[in-house]
Amino acid sequence: MTIRHLVVVLGDQLNRNSSAFDDFDPATDLVWMAERRGESEHVWSHKARSALFIAAMRHFAAELQREGFPLRCAKLNDAGPDDLTALLQETLQHLKPERLIIIRPGEHRLRAGIQSVAAACGVQYVERPDRHFLVSVDDFAQWAKGKTELRMENFYRWMRQRHDILLENGKPVGGKWNYDADNRGSFGRQGPGWVPRPSAFKPDAITQSALDDIEATLPDHPGELNRFDWPVTREQAQEALTDFLDHRLPAFGHWQDAMWTGEPWLYHARLSTSMNLRLLSPAEVIDAALARFHRGEVSLSSIEGFVRQILGWREYVRGVYWLSPERLLASNALRADAPLPAFYWTGDTDMHCMRETITQTLQTGYAHHIQRLMVTGNFALLLGVAPAQIHEWYLAIYVDAVEWVEAPNTLGMSQFADGGRMVSKPYAASGRYIERMSNYCTDCRFKPGEAVGDNACPFTTLYWDFLDRHKARFWNHPRAALQWRSLERLSEDQREAIRSRARQLRIEYSPE
């Protein structure tokens, strides 16, 4: 049989409406999918991350087979190269298709590898339009053209106008574009109280087969699988969306930055995995949430905060990534070079906020955006961890991690490695921020208000040291100068004591 089109479907492209299937002819075309160890080993991936992709792929493959699509699907332990592109090259050499049809992969590494093997085999590489996202890579590049600095708020307003979302006569509903100031609530001493638990999805036979294969094949990888309950089919993803809209969206906006011990989910959507696998489209999620707003079930500040995360931030980071992925991945504007502490892989630390966040991550593969940005990310920034090391950790450890979304969030926003191309100033904060937004400090031996001494909070020590180390860069910065001028409150003796304590912490937290 002569193969006209080999349609390659990757693990984050499980969308039956994909343009990759346009004009598919079962008589001449073939779908190709592959589970390969290399995709879990190029970063040391959490077991739940690998299991999520493989379980969802197996369900999607079964759906395609039921619909009569000719399919070649390599299982995790099937014979052949562990590297996905090497296996694809063998397939191309054997089948000799006229064209390789694909949607742009979510990683520059994988895209370049697939393009390379197609060229080596003399097969035409055809990258079709990606209908999942709300702005194309080319349109984003046109928006960004000529801008020395990119700001999400400007992009977000452009997207609101482009898609006519939360507008009245071309103006923002309520008179403001952004209600972020209303979306920073903390629970206070009373805590969150009872919070509706999100829908959980007990593994069926297909999902259990993926969990079993991961345990057998990647036994030394980090994380646990005994709590795995993520949606892995479109039907489950739709149920998860409805559950969020019914029970947590009305409170999401106000409490989206809050943290609490023993509460990993709170009012968060838990939909990023489904959207990143493409079981849900961003358009349908936004439309469903807007319908609740128009019915009067959700406040303007909550709906705006939720829409901003998807229409604004999610689309923005993808555009930033594809402007120059190689430059982004190599960036290190603050010249950070400390090694990633070993406790990032174990949670074994006296800092309660870090222990809580990392332990939760190892158990579930999940932490919400403030835990990632202002706990694990903030600590890496203050300590001066090499950006490539913390990037690889985030890509490995979270179930929703695909490089197009993870790398800009980590290297641009969290670590300021791009030097301000993506966000205007570093997201640096002392232990006081964590004390305000959580109860983590209540059960911690460290004191967030102290920067020196045995009880000093490492966040606070390293925060003042971070300001001190980078004062030349930010002292006159238009957005950060006020933060840096707070150094004037400290005497030279106090600064030297902080420097000394920070040096001790770097030695203590070095894995070597």
Order of alpha helices (4+ residues) and beta strands (2+ residues): beta-beta-alpha-alpha-beta-alpha-beta-alpha-beta-alpha-alpha-beta-beta-alpha-alpha-alpha-alpha-alpha-alpha-alpha-alpha-alpha-alpha-alpha-alpha-alpha-alpha-alpha-alpha-alpha
